[in-house]
Amino acid sequence: MYPHAPLHLDRHNRQCAGPFTAPAHEARQDRMTTRTQDGSAGDVDYGAIGSGCSSFRRPDERIARFIAQALGDSRTVLNVGAGTGSYESTGRTVTAIEPSESLRAQRPARLARAIDAVAEDLPFADGEFDAAMTLFSVHQWSDARAGLREMRRVTRGPVVILTCDPTLVRDFWLYRYAPEVLDTEARRYPPVEQLTAALGGTGTIQTVPIPLDCTDGFNEAYYGRPEMLLDSAARQACSAWSFVDDRVREHFDETLRHDLNSGAWNAEFGHLRGQPTYEGSLVIVRATP
Ligand SMILES: C[S@@+](CC[C@H](N)C(=O)[O-])C[C@H]1O[C@@H](n2cnc3c(N)ncnc32)[C@H](O)[C@@H]1O
């Protein structure tokens, strides 16, 4: 489905280059994106799970620095799948698009109002923005390739994607306790080579180190704080948990509690409790034309 782009990369900072050959007629064709009553356009209905403003998903300032670096000196930035506005800098002119009405309504007043639109059909002119970003979002889109082509079309400079590398998501202790959750993640996240290929130009893939006290509560953020994932509200803030049934959650809860009480978790993974950062599946994909 995606054109192949060569990767010549190491684990930390990978580079790839390939021509962007999207036919012009494909870039603006009408696309059918299914929307829920709330307007949600991806594989999660935020009107139903309602986890947008979770106190467990606060932007982390150290991760924010990696995003800022990837955006460089861009002044005008498009944020696609902006949600409640995490990682939007007030030092730049940000245009946010967000399909879910409930998430748009939860954006703080200091941020720009988000436009109701979907990645696959952006209501902007060619080259309108210095840069564009999409954070923890591309795995939810119904057509990632179309959405990324749209981002490339409306952006003069870098397109920045914060996402997870699906080949790495299972390399995490959580896989021992809830394999179904990480199998779901591995299926949802598009391969990073497909992202760079869809964007064309010159792409880099950079591992983002996750801090031990990360404030943005995606699963790997709790690498050294396993007890946090015993809180159902913390789990609900990661959409993958909404794809599995109660049996998976109960099994996870029982087995992790057991291993924490018996000392088995500490014996095997306890070193993570003091490890300042964790290099897991979190990556920034960046492409320039
Ligand atoms: C996990 S949230 C991330 C929100 C925000 N970027 C953040 O980092 O907090 C995923 C977001 O992607 C949005 N989304 C899903 N499908 C989309 C699509 N086809 N086009 C644009 N946004 C989409 C969702 O509505 C949601 O806001």
The ligand as a Gaussian input file, in Angstrom:
#p B3LYP/6-31G(d) Opt

LIG

0 1
 C       -4.427000      10.240000      21.764000
 S       -5.219000      11.675000      21.149000
 C       -3.865000      12.816000      21.068000
 C       -4.301000      14.241000      21.167000
 C       -3.169000      15.255000      21.204000
 N       -2.447000      15.285000      19.951000
 C       -2.240000      14.966000      22.347000
 O       -1.056000      14.689000      22.136000
 O       -2.692000      15.050000      23.487000
 C       -5.505000      11.292000      19.424000
 C       -6.156000      12.406000      18.672000
 O       -6.217000      12.109000      17.282000
 C       -7.467000      12.583000      16.804000
 N       -7.824000      11.918000      15.526000
 C       -8.234000      10.642000      15.341000
 N       -8.494000      10.425000      14.040000
 C       -8.236000      11.577000      13.380000
 C       -8.293000      11.975000      12.015000
 N       -8.681000      11.131000      11.056000
 N       -7.956000      13.248000      11.700000
 C       -7.551000      14.096000      12.665000
 N       -7.464000      13.777000      13.975000
 C       -7.800000      12.530000      14.332000
 C       -8.419000      12.264000      17.930000
 O       -9.659000      12.931000      17.815000
 C       -7.572000      12.690000      19.122000
 O       -7.673000      14.045000      19.392000

